[in-house]
Amino acid sequence: MKRIVVLGSGAMGSVMGGLLAAAGNDVTLVDIDRDHMNAIAAHGLTLTTPDGDERVVQVAATADASSLSGPAELVLVMTKTFTTSRAVASLAHVSSAGTWWATAQNGLGNGERIAAETSSRQILSGTTTVGAALIEPGVAEMSAAVAAGKSITRFGPFGEAEVDEGAREVVDAFSRAGMKAELDLNVDALIWTKLCMAGTAAPLSALAGYTIADLMADEKLMATWHELLNEDFEVAAAAGVELDRDAVTAMALETYRSLGSHSASMAIDTAERRPTEIDAMCGEVGRRGARLGVATPVNATVNALILALESTY
């Protein structure tokens, strides 16, 4: 693609944007972390692996969204869910009739937020198994699965979006960058599948201060994980989204195993005393469950515990 803007270039946004840039795309990273953006602009983005390999990718980076000129062919939104609306609005000036917006964020409702701010009919929502950690300004570590080319990103058309040549070009750009990507027409199932994976392990690992590997080794917490997952399945079904429970469960567990000692972003957020995305995960499951008549006591408890933890910051 000629021009890609990654809005929200923390750990995952940096890795995804860096790999897209390394594949020959014209990429600009945008993030409010001025130190991180300045380091990349000055010295390039250093991408590392758990094995200690590293490479430097030259990619444009800025903390000032207003400094960008349009149009962009793709805006990849990877901000925290609670900043989506404000962040997207800050890049309205780079959007044109030909701009595709894509999100692989956590939680529910991001496609709706992007549509509300852009009025775009070209939005792709999806899920990704790309794992990443921000080591220091200008340095991001990709998970072993990403380094081995074994991550998978699935996008589907949101709202009135149609699968055309532009949508396929977005997906192809990810695949050519070493992040295997696919188009999936059942976008609601994609979003709920992502929620089932991230909205269960992330808050539990955050509460325990665990890596994903630690979580999987804790039988009691994994029992709670199954309870959270079951509530997600029940709310999704009540909303008319039928998921293959066995397949989603197996995919989640396999993804966790591939991440190993990786720390979920929510665990990093709580460790560093930052706001989390819990409201778009357990909080939103609870609200939708209440509207649909589905009880979600475990989601409600985990949501309350994370909010209580945030209140101590």
Backbone torsions as a table, in degrees:
resi	resn	phi	psi	omega
1	MET	NA	151.6	-176.8
2	LYS	-72.1	-42.2	-176.7
3	ARG	-147.5	127.4	180.0
4	ILE	-127.4	133.8	173.2
5	VAL	-114.6	127.2	176.6
6	VAL	-101.9	111.2	-177.8
7	LEU	-96.1	108.7	-173.6
8	GLY	100.9	75.1	-173.4
9	SER	-107.2	57.9	170.3
10	GLY	-79.8	-137.2	-176.9
11	ALA	-62.6	-59.1	-176.0
12	MET	-68.7	-42.8	179.2
13	GLY	-61.2	-37.7	178.8
14	SER	-66.4	-45.9	179.7
15	VAL	-62.8	-47.8	-179.0
16	MET	-64.6	-45.8	178.9
17	GLY	-65.5	-38.7	179.2
18	GLY	-63.7	-43.7	178.8
19	LEU	-66.9	-37.7	176.5
20	LEU	-64.4	-39.2	178.1
21	ALA	-67.8	-41.5	-179.6
22	ALA	-62.8	-24.7	179.8
23	ALA	-84.7	2.9	174.9
24	GLY	103.6	4.0	178.1
25	ASN	-81.9	152.3	175.7
26	ASP	-84.9	99.9	-172.1
27	VAL	-114.4	138.7	170.5
28	THR	-123.0	125.6	176.5
29	LEU	-90.7	136.4	178.5
30	VAL	-129.0	128.9	178.8
31	ASP	-158.6	153.9	179.7
32	ILE	-77.9	-10.8	177.4
33	ASP	-76.4	91.9	-173.1
34	ARG	-62.4	-38.8	179.8
35	ASP	-61.3	-43.0	-179.9
36	HIS	-65.2	-46.3	-180.0
37	MET	-64.9	-42.0	-179.8
38	ASN	-64.4	-38.6	179.2
39	ALA	-64.3	-41.3	179.6
40	ILE	-67.8	-43.4	-179.9
41	ALA	-61.5	-34.8	-176.3
42	ALA	-83.5	-39.1	-170.4
43	HIS	-125.2	-0.9	-174.4
44	GLY	87.9	167.5	178.9
45	LEU	-94.5	122.5	176.7
46	THR	-91.8	119.4	177.5
47	LEU	-104.2	124.9	-179.2
48	THR	-117.8	166.9	176.9
49	THR	-123.4	162.4	177.7
50	PRO	-59.6	-21.4	179.4
51	ASP	-83.8	-3.5	178.5
52	GLY	96.4	-1.2	176.2
53	ASP	-71.9	151.4	177.1
54	GLU	-152.8	153.9	174.0
55	ARG	-147.7	152.6	-179.4
56	VAL	-105.7	128.0	179.5
57	VAL	-112.1	127.8	176.5
58	GLN	-83.0	118.2	-177.4
59	VAL	-148.6	141.4	178.8
60	ALA	-68.5	146.0	-178.9
61	ALA	-150.7	142.1	178.8
62	THR	-153.6	149.9	173.2
63	ALA	-97.6	-0.2	-176.5
64	ASP	-113.6	95.4	-178.0
65	ALA	-61.3	-30.1	-177.8
66	SER	-68.7	-15.7	-178.5
67	SER	-78.4	-12.1	-178.5
68	LEU	-81.8	145.8	173.8
69	SER	-111.5	156.4	-176.1
70	GLY	-104.5	-178.3	-4.6
71	PRO	-93.3	162.1	172.7
72	ALA	-103.5	148.1	175.5
73	GLU	-80.5	-32.0	179.7
74	LEU	-142.8	132.6	168.7
75	VAL	-115.1	114.0	177.9
76	LEU	-94.0	116.3	-176.2
77	VAL	-96.2	116.1	-178.7
78	MET	-131.4	26.6	177.8
79	THR	-73.3	168.9	168.6
80	LYS	-63.6	146.5	-173.6
81	THR	-59.2	-34.1	-175.8
82	PHE	-74.9	-6.9	176.6
83	THR	-111.7	3.1	-173.7
84	THR	-55.0	-53.1	-175.1
85	SER	-59.7	-48.9	-178.5
86	ARG	-64.5	-41.8	-178.6
87	ALA	-66.1	-45.1	179.8
88	VAL	-61.9	-41.5	179.2
89	ALA	-60.1	-31.5	-178.2
90	SER	-70.9	-14.5	-179.7
91	LEU	-114.3	15.6	-179.1
92	ALA	-58.0	-28.8	-176.1
93	HIS	-74.0	-11.8	178.0
94	VAL	-99.0	2.5	-177.3
95	SER	-94.9	139.5	175.9
96	SER	-135.3	-177.3	-179.6
97	ALA	-61.7	-24.3	-178.2
98	GLY	-96.3	2.1	-177.0
99	THR	-80.2	130.9	171.6
100	TRP	-97.1	138.1	173.2
101	TRP	-110.2	134.9	179.8
102	ALA	-134.8	143.9	177.8
103	THR	-134.6	134.9	171.0
104	ALA	-125.7	34.7	-178.3
105	GLN	-73.7	168.5	175.0
106	ASN	-78.4	164.1	169.4
107	GLY	80.4	-174.4	-177.7
108	LEU	-109.1	148.3	170.6
109	GLY	96.5	2.3	-177.1
110	ASN	-70.9	-37.7	176.0
111	GLY	-59.2	-42.3	178.4
112	GLU	-62.4	-39.3	-179.3
113	ARG	-67.1	-41.6	179.1
114	ILE	-64.8	-44.2	179.7
115	ALA	-61.4	-39.5	-178.7
116	ALA	-64.8	-33.8	-176.9
117	GLU	-88.6	-23.3	-173.6
118	THR	-114.1	-20.2	-172.6
119	SER	57.6	22.7	-178.1
120	SER	-78.4	145.4	173.2
121	ARG	-104.7	10.4	-179.4
122	GLN	-121.4	77.4	-178.0
123	ILE	-126.8	132.4	174.6
124	LEU	-114.3	126.6	174.7
125	SER	-110.2	151.2	-179.4
126	GLY	-172.3	-163.7	-175.8
127	THR	-137.6	151.9	179.1
128	THR	-143.3	150.0	174.2
129	THR	-103.0	11.7	175.5
130	VAL	-60.6	125.0	177.6
131	GLY	-113.2	141.8	-176.8
132	ALA	-155.9	159.9	176.2
133	ALA	-143.0	140.0	176.9
134	LEU	-89.4	115.5	-175.3
135	ILE	-83.0	-45.8	178.1
136	GLU	-165.6	169.3	179.3
137	PRO	-53.6	124.5	178.9
138	GLY	89.0	-3.2	-176.9
139	VAL	-129.3	123.1	178.1
140	ALA	-127.8	137.1	178.3
141	GLU	-102.3	129.1	175.0
142	MET	-91.2	151.6	179.1
143	SER	-68.8	165.2	179.9
144	ALA	-59.9	-36.8	-179.2
145	ALA	-64.7	-40.3	178.7
146	VAL	-66.3	-45.3	-179.1
147	ALA	-60.1	-32.0	-179.5
148	ALA	-88.5	1.9	-178.9
149	GLY	72.5	23.9	-176.4
150	LYS	-105.0	6.2	175.3
151	SER	-74.7	160.8	179.0
152	ILE	-137.3	131.2	177.2
153	THR	-121.2	128.9	179.8
154	ARG	-120.5	128.0	177.4
155	PHE	-117.1	148.3	174.1
156	GLY	-139.2	156.2	-179.1
157	PRO	-68.9	131.4	178.8
158	PHE	-102.1	139.1	176.0
159	GLY	62.0	-120.5	-176.5
160	GLU	-93.4	7.7	-179.4
161	ALA	-63.9	144.6	177.4
162	GLU	-116.7	146.5	176.9
163	VAL	-80.0	101.5	179.4
164	ASP	-124.9	-166.7	-178.3
165	GLU	-60.6	-36.4	179.7
166	GLY	-64.6	-43.0	178.5
167	ALA	-63.6	-41.9	179.3
168	ARG	-66.5	-32.9	178.9
169	GLU	-66.8	-36.5	176.4
170	VAL	-60.4	-49.0	-178.7
171	VAL	-63.7	-43.1	180.0
172	ASP	-62.5	-35.2	-180.0
173	ALA	-61.4	-40.0	178.1
174	PHE	-66.8	-44.5	-178.7
175	SER	-63.7	-41.3	179.5
176	ARG	-66.1	-23.0	179.6
177	ALA	-87.8	6.6	178.1
178	GLY	90.1	6.1	176.3
179	MET	-110.8	91.3	-175.8
180	LYS	-49.4	128.2	-177.3
181	ALA	-132.5	151.0	-179.7
182	GLU	-140.0	155.2	171.6
183	LEU	-95.1	135.7	179.7
184	ASP	-134.1	120.9	-175.4
185	LEU	-74.2	-16.5	-179.6
186	ASN	-92.8	75.5	-172.8
187	VAL	-66.3	-34.8	179.9
188	ASP	-61.6	-41.2	177.8
189	ALA	-65.8	-35.1	177.1
190	LEU	-60.7	-48.7	-176.5
191	ILE	-65.3	-42.7	179.9
192	TRP	-68.9	-34.2	176.2
193	THR	-63.0	-43.6	177.5
194	LYS	-61.4	-42.1	179.1
195	LEU	-61.6	-42.8	179.4
196	CYS	-61.1	-33.0	-177.6
197	MET	-83.2	-49.2	-174.2
198	ALA	-86.3	-33.4	-175.0
199	GLY	-81.1	5.6	178.8
200	THR	-115.0	-57.0	-178.6
201	ALA	-69.6	-38.8	-175.3
202	ALA	-60.7	-52.8	-178.9
203	PRO	-66.4	-34.3	178.9
204	LEU	-67.7	-41.3	178.0
205	SER	-67.6	-33.1	178.0
206	ALA	-67.0	-42.7	-179.5
207	LEU	-65.9	-36.6	-177.0
208	ALA	-89.3	-13.6	-174.3
209	GLY	71.1	33.0	-174.1
210	TYR	-102.4	153.6	161.8
211	THR	-78.1	171.4	177.9
212	ILE	-63.3	-38.0	178.4
213	ALA	-64.1	-40.5	177.3
214	ASP	-61.3	-43.4	-179.9
215	LEU	-59.8	-46.6	-178.1
216	MET	-65.1	-23.1	180.0
217	ALA	-86.1	-6.5	-177.4
218	ASP	-100.7	104.9	-174.3
219	GLU	-62.2	-39.4	-177.8
220	LYS	-67.7	-43.7	178.7
221	LEU	-68.5	-33.9	177.4
222	MET	-68.0	-29.0	173.7
223	ALA	-65.2	-40.1	176.4
224	THR	-66.7	-37.6	176.8
225	TRP	-57.4	-44.7	178.8
226	HIS	-62.8	-36.8	178.5
227	GLU	-66.8	-42.7	175.5
228	LEU	-59.7	-46.4	-178.2
229	LEU	-61.5	-41.4	179.9
230	ASN	-62.7	-41.0	177.0
231	GLU	-62.6	-40.3	177.7
232	ASP	-60.9	-43.8	177.6
233	PHE	-59.4	-42.4	-177.2
234	GLU	-66.4	-42.3	179.7
235	VAL	-68.2	-42.2	178.0
236	ALA	-58.8	-45.2	-179.6
237	ALA	-62.4	-40.8	178.8
238	ALA	-65.4	-26.9	178.2
239	ALA	-85.6	1.5	178.5
240	GLY	88.5	13.7	179.7
241	VAL	-106.1	107.4	-178.1
242	GLU	-91.0	120.7	178.6
243	LEU	-111.0	146.9	172.9
244	ASP	-79.9	100.0	-171.6
245	ARG	-60.0	-43.2	-179.3
246	ASP	-64.9	-42.2	-177.8
247	ALA	-67.7	-43.2	-180.0
248	VAL	-65.3	-42.3	178.1
249	THR	-60.9	-45.7	-179.7
250	ALA	-64.0	-41.5	-179.6
251	MET	-65.3	-40.7	178.6
252	ALA	-61.1	-48.0	-178.1
253	LEU	-64.6	-39.1	178.7
254	GLU	-66.2	-39.4	177.7
255	THR	-63.4	-44.0	178.7
256	TYR	-60.0	-42.5	179.7
257	ARG	-62.9	-36.5	-179.5
258	SER	-70.2	-27.1	-179.6
259	LEU	-78.2	-30.4	176.7
260	GLY	58.6	-122.9	-174.8
261	SER	-81.0	11.0	177.0
262	HIS	-62.9	141.6	175.8
263	SER	-97.6	131.4	177.1
264	ALA	-63.4	150.2	-177.5
265	SER	-59.2	-33.9	179.7
266	MET	-68.0	-35.6	177.0
267	ALA	-66.0	-37.4	176.7
268	ILE	-67.4	-41.2	179.8
269	ASP	-60.7	-46.5	-178.3
270	THR	-69.4	-35.8	178.3
271	ALA	-63.8	-34.2	-179.4
272	GLU	-98.3	11.0	174.2
273	ARG	58.7	49.7	177.6
274	ARG	-115.3	157.3	175.2
275	PRO	-59.9	150.0	-179.0
276	THR	-113.0	176.5	178.3
277	GLU	-96.5	22.5	-174.5
278	ILE	-59.2	-32.2	-177.6
279	ASP	-64.4	-32.7	179.7
280	ALA	-86.3	-2.6	178.7
281	MET	-110.5	-98.4	-177.6
282	CYS	-60.8	-37.1	179.6
283	GLY	-62.8	-45.5	-178.7
284	GLU	-70.8	-35.1	175.4
285	VAL	-60.3	-43.0	179.2
286	GLY	-62.9	-43.8	-179.8
287	ARG	-65.1	-43.8	179.5
288	ARG	-68.6	-37.2	176.6
289	GLY	-61.4	-41.8	179.5
290	ALA	-62.2	-41.0	179.9
291	ARG	-67.4	-30.7	-175.0
292	LEU	-98.2	-0.1	178.6
293	GLY	78.1	27.3	179.3
294	VAL	-111.3	124.7	179.8
295	ALA	-73.6	137.5	-179.5
296	THR	-134.9	60.2	-175.3
297	PRO	-65.2	-33.2	-178.6
298	VAL	-73.5	-42.6	175.2
299	ASN	-60.2	-40.8	-179.8
300	ALA	-63.8	-41.6	-179.4
301	THR	-66.3	-47.4	-179.3
302	VAL	-64.1	-40.9	177.6
303	ASN	-59.2	-46.2	-179.3
304	ALA	-64.2	-38.0	180.0
305	LEU	-67.4	-41.0	178.1
306	ILE	-66.4	-41.7	178.5
307	LEU	-64.5	-37.4	177.5
308	ALA	-64.8	-39.5	177.1
309	LEU	-63.9	-42.7	178.1
310	GLU	-62.6	-33.5	-177.6
311	SER	-67.4	-14.1	179.9
312	THR	-87.7	-7.0	-177.6
313	TYR	-61.9	NA	NA
